[in-house]
Amino acid sequence: MNAATVCPECAAPISVPADVFPNEIVQCGDCAIDLEVVALQPLSLAPAPEEEEDWGE
């Protein structure tokens, strides 16, 4: 069974698989933003941090 919530950016409904885990990245189907699962009970999403380039370090 999927869990439902809304995108924190555009308020579109998002269906998240029931086996999702904290810190997993999901994507909003409407605005295409990457969202991080920050809590499971209740299900909470936040914009995922941007990946920084490592420039070979």
A tleap script that builds the chain and sets N, CA, C and O, in Angstrom:
source leaprc.protein.ff14SB
mol = sequence {
  NMET ASN ALA ALA THR VAL CYS PRO GLU CYS
  ALA ALA PRO ILE SER VAL PRO ALA ASP VAL
  PHE PRO ASN GLU ILE VAL GLN CYS GLY ASP
  CYS ALA ILE ASP LEU GLU VAL VAL ALA LEU
  GLN PRO LEU SER LEU ALA PRO ALA PRO GLU
  GLU GLU GLU ASP TRP GLY CGLU
}
set mol.1.N position { 0.831 -1.177 0.000 }
set mol.1.CA position { 0.000 0.000 0.000 }
set mol.1.C position { 0.883 1.251 0.000 }
set mol.1.O position { 1.848 1.333 0.760 }
set mol.2.N position { 0.556 2.206 -0.840 }
set mol.2.CA position { 1.331 3.435 -0.924 }
set mol.2.C position { 0.858 4.450 0.109 }
set mol.2.O position { -0.299 4.439 0.530 }
set mol.3.N position { 1.768 5.319 0.505 }
set mol.3.CA position { 1.432 6.414 1.401 }
set mol.3.C position { 1.261 7.672 0.557 }
set mol.3.O position { 1.921 7.828 -0.471 }
set mol.4.N position { 0.383 8.561 0.984 }
set mol.4.CA position { 0.122 9.776 0.227 }
set mol.4.C position { 0.490 10.996 1.054 }
set mol.4.O position { 0.291 11.030 2.269 }
set mol.5.N position { 1.027 11.989 0.373 }
set mol.5.CA position { 1.338 13.273 0.984 }
set mol.5.C position { 1.299 14.313 -0.123 }
set mol.5.O position { 0.877 14.011 -1.240 }
set mol.6.N position { 1.729 15.527 0.168 }
set mol.6.CA position { 1.763 16.575 -0.848 }
set mol.6.C position { 3.176 17.119 -0.988 }
set mol.6.O position { 3.966 17.090 -0.045 }
set mol.7.N position { 3.477 17.614 -2.175 }
set mol.7.CA position { 4.788 18.210 -2.441 }
set mol.7.C position { 4.908 19.517 -1.656 }
set mol.7.O position { 4.003 20.350 -1.710 }
set mol.8.N position { 6.015 19.710 -0.928 }
set mol.8.CA position { 6.185 20.956 -0.172 }
set mol.8.C position { 6.443 22.167 -1.073 }
set mol.8.O position { 6.351 23.304 -0.612 }
set mol.9.N position { 6.764 21.941 -2.341 }
set mol.9.CA position { 7.030 23.043 -3.271 }
set mol.9.C position { 5.779 23.485 -4.023 }
set mol.9.O position { 5.489 24.679 -4.091 }
set mol.10.N position { 5.030 22.524 -4.595 }
set mol.10.CA position { 3.906 22.888 -5.468 }
set mol.10.C position { 2.557 22.394 -4.949 }
set mol.10.O position { 1.529 22.673 -5.567 }
set mol.11.N position { 2.536 21.672 -3.839 }
set mol.11.CA position { 1.322 21.158 -3.198 }
set mol.11.C position { 0.596 20.089 -4.013 }
set mol.11.O position { -0.570 19.798 -3.747 }
set mol.12.N position { 1.269 19.505 -4.998 }
set mol.12.CA position { 0.671 18.409 -5.772 }
set mol.12.C position { 0.656 17.146 -4.914 }
set mol.12.O position { 1.563 16.937 -4.108 }
set mol.13.N position { -0.356 16.309 -5.077 }
set mol.13.CA position { -0.375 15.036 -4.338 }
set mol.13.C position { 0.750 14.112 -4.813 }
set mol.13.O position { 1.027 14.021 -6.009 }
set mol.14.N position { 1.388 13.437 -3.872 }
set mol.14.CA position { 2.480 12.510 -4.180 }
set mol.14.C position { 2.165 11.178 -3.517 }
set mol.14.O position { 1.812 11.129 -2.338 }
set mol.15.N position { 2.293 10.114 -4.269 }
set mol.15.CA position { 2.134 8.764 -3.750 }
set mol.15.C position { 3.525 8.164 -3.579 }
set mol.15.O position { 4.297 8.086 -4.534 }
set mol.16.N position { 3.835 7.745 -2.368 }
set mol.16.CA position { 5.158 7.210 -2.035 }
set mol.16.C position { 5.004 5.729 -1.707 }
set mol.16.O position { 4.093 5.364 -0.963 }
set mol.17.N position { 5.873 4.861 -2.243 }
set mol.17.CA position { 5.769 3.427 -1.943 }
set mol.17.C position { 5.817 3.165 -0.435 }
set mol.17.O position { 6.481 3.888 0.307 }
set mol.18.N position { 5.118 2.144 -0.001 }
set mol.18.CA position { 5.045 1.812 1.428 }
set mol.18.C position { 6.402 1.404 2.001 }
set mol.18.O position { 6.627 1.536 3.204 }
set mol.19.N position { 7.313 0.909 1.148 }
set mol.19.CA position { 8.615 0.458 1.644 }
set mol.19.C position { 9.686 1.545 1.577 }
set mol.19.O position { 10.879 1.242 1.613 }
set mol.20.N position { 9.271 2.803 1.480 }
set mol.20.CA position { 10.218 3.914 1.453 }
set mol.20.C position { 10.937 3.991 2.806 }
set mol.20.O position { 10.386 3.586 3.830 }
set mol.21.N position { 12.153 4.506 2.804 }
set mol.21.CA position { 12.909 4.615 4.055 }
set mol.21.C position { 13.427 6.040 4.227 }
set mol.21.O position { 13.527 6.780 3.248 }
set mol.22.N position { 13.761 6.437 5.465 }
set mol.22.CA position { 14.260 7.799 5.718 }
set mol.22.C position { 15.491 8.103 4.861 }
set mol.22.O position { 16.328 7.232 4.625 }
set mol.23.N position { 15.585 9.328 4.410 }
set mol.23.CA position { 16.667 9.856 3.577 }
set mol.23.C position { 16.596 9.395 2.129 }
set mol.23.O position { 17.465 9.751 1.334 }
set mol.24.N position { 15.579 8.608 1.762 }
set mol.24.CA position { 15.407 8.209 0.367 }
set mol.24.C position { 14.941 9.425 -0.432 }
set mol.24.O position { 14.224 10.281 0.085 }
set mol.25.N position { 15.353 9.488 -1.690 }
set mol.25.CA position { 14.972 10.583 -2.573 }
set mol.25.C position { 13.835 10.117 -3.473 }
set mol.25.O position { 13.928 9.071 -4.115 }
set mol.26.N position { 12.760 10.903 -3.515 }
set mol.26.CA position { 11.641 10.669 -4.417 }
set mol.26.C position { 11.470 11.940 -5.237 }
set mol.26.O position { 12.008 12.989 -4.885 }
set mol.27.N position { 10.731 11.845 -6.319 }
set mol.27.CA position { 10.566 13.010 -7.182 }
set mol.27.C position { 9.092 13.357 -7.329 }
set mol.27.O position { 8.242 12.473 -7.444 }
set mol.28.N position { 8.802 14.642 -7.323 }
set mol.28.CA position { 7.439 15.114 -7.554 }
set mol.28.C position { 7.123 14.958 -9.034 }
set mol.28.O position { 7.902 15.382 -9.888 }
set mol.29.N position { 5.980 14.350 -9.338 }
set mol.29.CA position { 5.584 14.156 -10.720 }
set mol.29.C position { 5.139 15.428 -11.403 }
set mol.29.O position { 5.128 15.490 -12.632 }
set mol.30.N position { 4.768 16.455 -10.636 }
set mol.30.CA position { 4.301 17.707 -11.237 }
set mol.30.C position { 5.432 18.705 -11.475 }
set mol.30.O position { 5.608 19.183 -12.595 }
set mol.31.N position { 6.200 19.024 -10.430 }
set mol.31.CA position { 7.242 20.050 -10.586 }
set mol.31.C position { 8.643 19.462 -10.761 }
set mol.31.O position { 9.598 20.204 -10.988 }
set mol.32.N position { 8.776 18.138 -10.658 }
set mol.32.CA position { 10.026 17.404 -10.889 }
set mol.32.C position { 11.133 17.696 -9.878 }
set mol.32.O position { 12.295 17.381 -10.134 }
set mol.33.N position { 10.794 18.290 -8.741 }
set mol.33.CA position { 11.809 18.539 -7.715 }
set mol.33.C position { 12.144 17.219 -7.012 }
set mol.33.O position { 11.272 16.369 -6.826 }
set mol.34.N position { 13.410 17.056 -6.626 }
set mol.34.CA position { 13.813 15.904 -5.828 }
set mol.34.C position { 13.487 16.190 -4.368 }
set mol.34.O position { 13.814 17.253 -3.840 }
set mol.35.N position { 12.836 15.225 -3.725 }
set mol.35.CA position { 12.416 15.382 -2.341 }
set mol.35.C position { 13.017 14.281 -1.483 }
set mol.35.O position { 13.092 13.126 -1.901 }
set mol.36.N position { 13.440 14.644 -0.294 }
set mol.36.CA position { 14.012 13.685 0.649 }
set mol.36.C position { 12.954 13.300 1.685 }
set mol.36.O position { 12.246 14.158 2.212 }
set mol.37.N position { 12.857 12.011 1.966 }
set mol.37.CA position { 11.953 11.541 3.020 }
set mol.37.C position { 12.630 11.858 4.353 }
set mol.37.O position { 13.677 11.297 4.676 }
set mol.38.N position { 12.023 12.761 5.122 }
set mol.38.CA position { 12.633 13.160 6.393 }
set mol.38.C position { 11.984 12.475 7.592 }
set mol.38.O position { 12.580 12.420 8.668 }
set mol.39.N position { 10.767 11.951 7.417 }
set mol.39.CA position { 10.084 11.226 8.493 }
set mol.39.C position { 9.069 10.273 7.881 }
set mol.39.O position { 8.522 10.523 6.807 }
set mol.40.N position { 8.833 9.173 8.592 }
set mol.40.CA position { 7.871 8.183 8.103 }
set mol.40.C position { 6.526 8.280 8.811 }
set mol.40.O position { 5.492 8.041 8.187 }
set mol.41.N position { 6.512 8.618 10.078 }
set mol.41.CA position { 5.263 8.698 10.854 }
set mol.41.C position { 5.171 10.046 11.535 }
set mol.41.O position { 5.782 10.203 12.592 }
set mol.42.N position { 4.474 11.008 11.026 }
set mol.42.CA position { 3.778 10.989 9.742 }
set mol.42.C position { 4.772 11.197 8.599 }
set mol.42.O position { 5.863 11.732 8.800 }
set mol.43.N position { 4.382 10.771 7.409 }
set mol.43.CA position { 5.233 10.915 6.235 }
set mol.43.C position { 5.503 12.384 5.974 }
set mol.43.O position { 4.575 13.185 5.861 }
set mol.44.N position { 6.779 12.733 5.879 }
set mol.44.CA position { 7.173 14.122 5.672 }
set mol.44.C position { 8.276 14.187 4.623 }
set mol.44.O position { 9.242 13.425 4.673 }
set mol.45.N position { 8.123 15.098 3.678 }
set mol.45.CA position { 9.104 15.292 2.616 }
set mol.45.C position { 9.643 16.712 2.680 }
set mol.45.O position { 8.943 17.634 3.098 }
set mol.46.N position { 10.908 16.883 2.258 }
set mol.46.CA position { 11.528 18.204 2.188 }
set mol.46.C position { 12.389 18.238 0.928 }
set mol.46.O position { 12.845 17.191 0.468 }
set mol.47.N position { 12.618 19.423 0.364 }
set mol.47.CA position { 13.498 19.495 -0.808 }
set mol.47.C position { 14.850 18.854 -0.500 }
set mol.47.O position { 15.453 19.123 0.539 }
set mol.48.N position { 15.314 18.008 -1.407 }
set mol.48.CA position { 16.591 17.314 -1.208 }
set mol.48.C position { 17.739 18.304 -1.347 }
set mol.48.O position { 17.663 19.231 -2.153 }
set mol.49.N position { 18.796 18.117 -0.573 }
set mol.49.CA position { 19.956 19.005 -0.704 }
set mol.49.C position { 20.599 18.844 -2.078 }
set mol.49.O position { 20.643 17.746 -2.632 }
set mol.50.N position { 21.088 19.942 -2.609 }
set mol.50.CA position { 21.773 19.914 -3.895 }
set mol.50.C position { 23.105 19.193 -3.749 }
set mol.50.O position { 23.820 19.380 -2.765 }
set mol.51.N position { 23.431 18.370 -4.738 }
set mol.51.CA position { 24.725 17.703 -4.727 }
set mol.51.C position { 25.797 18.676 -5.173 }
set mol.51.O position { 25.644 19.364 -6.182 }
set mol.52.N position { 26.875 18.731 -4.422 }
set mol.52.CA position { 27.981 19.607 -4.775 }
set mol.52.C position { 28.994 18.836 -5.589 }
set mol.52.O position { 29.200 17.643 -5.365 }
set mol.53.N position { 29.628 19.508 -6.531 }
set mol.53.CA position { 30.653 18.858 -7.312 }
set mol.53.C position { 31.911 18.708 -6.471 }
set mol.53.O position { 32.240 19.588 -5.676 }
set mol.54.N position { 32.609 17.601 -6.644 }
set mol.54.CA position { 33.798 17.378 -5.818 }
set mol.54.C position { 35.086 17.790 -6.535 }
set mol.54.O position { 36.145 17.833 -5.909 }
set mol.55.N position { 35.019 18.091 -7.822 }
set mol.55.CA position { 36.167 18.557 -8.595 }
set mol.55.C position { 37.386 17.659 -8.421 }
set mol.55.O position { 38.522 18.135 -8.417 }
set mol.56.N position { 37.141 16.337 -8.274 }
set mol.56.CA position { 38.227 15.379 -8.181 }
set mol.56.C position { 38.892 15.299 -6.832 }
set mol.56.O position { 39.959 14.700 -6.706 }
set mol.57.N position { 38.297 15.882 -5.832 }
set mol.57.CA position { 38.912 15.867 -4.499 }
set mol.57.C position { 38.635 14.576 -3.798 }
set mol.57.O position { 39.074 14.382 -2.664 }
savepdb mol mol.pdb
quit
